[in-house]
């Protein structure tokens, strides 16, 4: 977190393997739409986690309200459908843009705040949206939600769409972090006043970071609407189910690393499903109840013992791994 | 790094084989598996548990009596945790992994509605037994018309929420004659729809609606809401809540000494044993609309209630349990009429022709208004008297006298 993880950029071969694996994965589970569904969720969390990571991990603006952008993207896809029967698929274009506009407007308010106050400000704005979208029934159909009969029953096309978005998110963020803007983001994170003092237009670069971040969050929201076919304000503006999980995905995987959120997403979906299904039905039912607890413990463990997350502290983990099992350390 | 990719790929392969093996065993003599979607964990687990118990009770009886043409009936439960997106995934899993030809259950409105879309899309019939928001049986909500009965796979055993208060209306008209009402509701699909339809009924009956106020599930302090409502001095409160909120509302109303002529709940939380356990003396005297009571003159109702208490203990089931128990019997009846062909299409055709008696009342899926595949039912009014839920309306079926006016000072002592 404290340094630029340049070595992650150089290992392009690994990245190629990951992409290849991601393309092959749904075919390995060709006959299990259930697993394919989980893979789609992993990709969705990769997008959300990476989006959050750019703003929080790289630019230092820790948002507790990413559900706002996710939700607005989902509603950007859903509302034209609800009112005028325009296909929600347009949301893949409009969702991100709607989120960027919202992000800019909210930025005017929340970027005046710093640190914990910024976090609370973003949290509050997301909650305001959740309540407003629930109450304004004429516009949003309130808590009845919006239902859309999805285009395909099969999951494969959805998987490749969400994979494309996820790769777009990860690699656009990687590209930005390679550019001059990326270094400005880091300088804002390390010391905003110092950044300003050396002539960086911090307001402008915070807004750029916000725009890229919210664009992907909004696109993820629109995809959620298209894929799930049902949204209501409690789902898409959820504090704990969206905003908090987004942060956990980032922390678990590694704040301020390109692939951290992706690793975090895999761990999060895996742990959540393992407990929700009570170890695929092998454990007693009450196990399902403790999934939040286990997840919480996992996060505490990560924060205490590997603050950089799985990716950020990979060297540390690998070193321990080698020490205990020296024979496998070859290759 | 290479090592890790290899290990990861190997793990993926291993898991995929496990899942592949799972799905290829198919026996013709084994049990017939039917999917049940219920909230078994989370804030609505109270309801899910009662319904699951009732499904299991019915299953044991059905299998004891010979099962379905010699094959046993089996329910595969999927936990929707009370969240629509989890419910959708659950329904999908039942259809694609467990390959069930019929789904039943469906507790909260929003979850049921979201899951219904999945069933509709996969063309697998879904017999809803509790989810009550009106649009679940309105084909319009699924881009169909009421004429598309043969393309519509959703069936509903319980009446829609807009009809929950129909039994209450005559009680208000004939006995209480309140002049005004204040409506408090949970801000969910079930609560919002219930509130708007009761508002309409009240206006029709000439009762002035002093206000409609929503709250978010899990609110801990209802006092500002209650005090604001009480400022308007309504003759009655009409409340739509799930069980924990219901108990808290009544407890805090008692603490604030709010004493209208009536407190009326709209079913859901207000008829559950857990409501009484949590609200204590504050539950006394509270009325609720209900869809069922064990003292109704329906064959088997009392036996079901007693058997439930014998097997699971506690205070026994309310209408939610009866819905689940009856749904199990409808499932058995439908499957028997499929004559060994347990495919979604055959089951759907058999569902269309359903005309049977259950402990919940007669079941027949009819069309009216915007709805199709909807079972029509009467509704009743119950009251908590000395810690027990008693049927007080309609008068000819009641097993306790409705004392009016209610002396709150005495009840809340």
Interface residues (C-beta under 8 A of the other chain):
Chain A: X11 X13 X14 X17 X18 X21 X25 X28 X29 X31 X32 X33 X34 X35 X37 X131 X134 X135 X137 X142 X143 X144 X145 X147 X149 X150 X153 X228 X229 X230 X232 X234 X235 X241 X276 X285 X286 X288 X289 X328 X331
Chain B: X1 X2 X3 X5 X8 X9 X12 X13 X15 X16 X19 X20 X23 X40 X41 X79 X81 X83 X84 X85 X86 X88 X89 X92 X93 X96 X97 X110 X113 X114 X117 X120 X121 X122 X133 X135 X141 X142 X143 X187 X188 X189 X191 X192 X193 X214 X216
